[in-house]
Amino acid sequence: MIGCECATCRSADPRDNRLRPSIFVEGPATKILVDAGPDLRAQALRRGITRVDAILFTHGHADHILGIDDVRRFNATMARPMPCYGDARTLDDIRRTFHYVFDPNTPKGGGLPSLDLRQIDGPLTLGDLSIQPIPIWHGARPIVGFRFDRFAYLTDCNRIDEAAWPLLEGLDVLVLDALRDNPHPTHFSLGEAIEAARRIGARQTFFTHMCHHLAHESTNARLPAGMALAHDGLVLEMPNVKC
């Protein structure tokens, strides 16, 4: 947190040094990025990401789309536009925020990302990955989480749509929003996230999108069995996907 001297912000534990949340999903032959936040360049360099076959967007808030300019590097290395999937409102957010990318009067060239925007209207298959969109709520805004086989990623939510609960059965791993202990109007508190995780019943739950009120080690010490805070660089390997 800018200008903060709290114990978490001054922590020597590298797990308390957090960039904006995003995940990179690898199937046997397909590599997908979920969200492209302002830290995309740093994250891609840290993790050695050189190829992205498509980007899925959960929603169009700044901390999830402001890395789109750096997509141009993947355009260059892969020699094609980047397929970008989101709901209608998210795609509109991208068009407005990056209006110059879509303006025919903007000189084109290597300085601009090339984006192929595609609206999510149901389950989709990208290469060898089958993806189930999960309807969730970010305050009053409906947004999208994603399920890949027995793994689900639900960030920036304070309510899970009733239609979503059956889509979350039989998970091995769940990643779920948990901002802080105190209630928040658009994010699950830690207690609310724990209750939602218990109802979903994944074998392992990791919480994400934490603010500096949740220090990694001390928070993990008070979580139920099978639940933990995620951290930057966490790698999860499952039979059909790696995240």
QUINORSUL-V33948 format. One line per field, one symbol per residue. ss: DSSP state (A for helix, B for strand, O for the rest). phi: phi as a letter, one per 40 degrees, with the letter a starting at -180 (. if undefined). burial: b if it has 24 or more other ideal C-beta (glycine too) atoms within 12 Angstrom, else e. Layout:
BEGIN
ss = ???
phi = ???
burial = ???
END
This chain:
BEGIN
ss = OOOOOOOOOOOOOAAAOOOOOOBBBBOOOOBBBBOOOOOAAAAAAAAOOOOOOBBBOOOOOAAAAOOAAAAAAAAAAAOOOBBBBBOAAAAAAAAAAOAAAAOOOOOOOOOOOOBBBBBOOOOBBBOOBBBBBBBBBBOOBBBBBBBBOOBBBBOOOOBBOAAAAAAAOOOOBBBBBOOOOOOOOOOOOAAAAAAAAAAAOOOBBBBBOOOOOOOAAAAAOOOOOOBBBOOOOOOOBOOOOBO
phi = .dgbbccccccccccccbcccabbbbcdbbbbcbgbcccddccccccgcbabcabbbcabcdcbbcccdccdccdccbfacccbbaccccccdccccbdccbccccdciccbcbbbcbccbidabbfcbcbbcbcbbbgcbcbbbbbbfbbbbbbfbbabddccdccbcgccbbbbcacacccacbbcccccccccccccgccbbbcbgccccbcccccdcbccdgbaccadgcbbbbdbabb
burial = eeeeeeebeeeeeebbebbbbbbbbbbeebbbbbbbbebbbebbeebebebbbbbbbbbbbebbbbbbbbbbbbbeeeeebbbbbbbebbbebbeebbeebeeeeeeeeeebbbbebeebeeebebeebebbbbbbbbeebbbbbbbbbbbbbbbbbbbbbeebeebbeebbbbbbbbbbbeebebbbbbbbbbebbeebebebbbbbbbbbbbbbeebbeebeeebbbbbbebebeeebbbb
END
